[in-house]
Amino acid sequence: MKLNFPDLLLSHTVTIYVQKGIDAQGKPIDSELFSGKCHFERKEGTKRTKDGEYVKAASKVYVKGDIATDQDSIKGYLNIEGASLNYRIESITKFYNPDKTVHHCELEVI
């Protein structure tokens, strides 16, 4: 059984990039992971990272389906069309259907 995702919430266009490695000059090599529609929510608050630091979690991005099939965490950034900022991805959480397929992903970004 699969739950329906409310497509009318997908109102922003997003491009998500992940870091694939480092080039000879020491700069990160970025690769496009996903490009499509998302639901973008501005949320203020703080979150404790794995390193024990407190960071400001500014927004959440919801994407339909699974965008990182083989990964439980991703390191990268995203750009929302029309925004002049790149948001750093802090964490990814996957939510599942009753049949164990991924319903949607929630990205916390700064």
C-alpha positions in Angstrom: 0.0 0.0 0.0 1.3 3.4 -1.0 0.2 6.7 0.5 -0.5 9.6 -1.8 1.9 12.6 -1.7 0.0 15.9 -2.1 1.6 17.2 -5.3 0.0 20.6 -4.9 2.5 21.3 -2.1 5.4 21.1 -4.6 5.6 24.7 -5.4 9.4 25.5 -5.7 12.0 24.2 -8.1 15.1 22.9 -6.4 18.5 21.6 -7.6 20.4 19.5 -5.1 24.2 19.0 -5.4 26.3 16.5 -3.5 30.1 16.4 -3.0 31.6 13.5 -4.9 35.3 14.2 -4.0 38.1 16.7 -4.2 40.0 17.7 -7.3 43.8 18.3 -7.7 43.5 21.9 -6.4 41.7 20.8 -3.3 38.3 22.1 -4.4 35.2 19.9 -3.9 33.8 18.2 -7.0 30.0 18.7 -7.0 27.5 16.5 -8.8 23.8 17.1 -9.4 21.7 14.6 -7.4 18.2 15.9 -8.0 16.4 18.6 -9.9 12.7 19.1 -9.6 9.8 20.3 -7.5 9.8 20.5 -3.7 8.0 22.0 -0.8 10.1 24.7 1.0 9.4 25.7 4.6 11.3 28.4 6.5 11.7 27.3 10.1 13.7 28.9 12.7 15.4 26.9 15.5 18.6 25.3 16.6 19.9 21.8 16.2 22.8 19.9 17.7 25.1 18.3 15.2 26.9 15.0 15.5 30.0 17.0 16.6 28.1 18.5 19.5 27.8 22.0 18.0 24.6 24.0 18.0 23.7 25.3 14.5 20.7 27.4 13.3 18.4 25.2 11.2 16.8 27.8 8.9 14.6 25.8 6.6 13.2 22.4 5.6 12.8 21.0 2.1 10.4 18.2 1.3 10.9 16.1 -1.9 8.6 13.4 -3.1 10.2 9.9 -3.3 13.7 8.9 -2.6 16.5 11.1 -3.8 19.4 9.3 -2.2 18.7 5.6 -2.7 22.0 4.2 -1.5 22.8 6.8 1.2 21.5 7.5 4.7 23.2 10.9 4.7 24.4 13.3 2.1 26.9 16.1 2.1 26.2 19.0 -0.2 24.0 22.0 -0.9 20.9 23.0 -2.7 19.7 26.0 -4.6 16.0 27.0 -4.8 15.0 28.8 -8.0 14.5 32.5 -7.4 16.6 32.5 -4.2 20.0 34.1 -4.3 21.4 31.7 -1.6 22.8 28.2 -1.6 21.6 26.2 1.4 23.9 23.7 3.0 22.3 20.3 3.7 22.5 19.5 7.4 20.6 16.2 7.4 18.2 14.0 5.4 15.3 12.0 6.9 13.4 9.5 4.9 9.7 8.7 5.6 8.3 5.3 4.5 5.1 3.9 3.2 3.5 0.8 4.8 5.1 -1.3 2.0 8.6 -0.1 3.0 9.1 2.2 0.0 10.2 5.8 0.5 7.3 8.2 0.6 9.2 11.4 0.8 12.5 12.9 2.1 12.9 15.8 4.4 16.1 17.9 4.2 17.2 20.2 6.9 19.2 23.1 5.5 21.1 26.1 6.8 
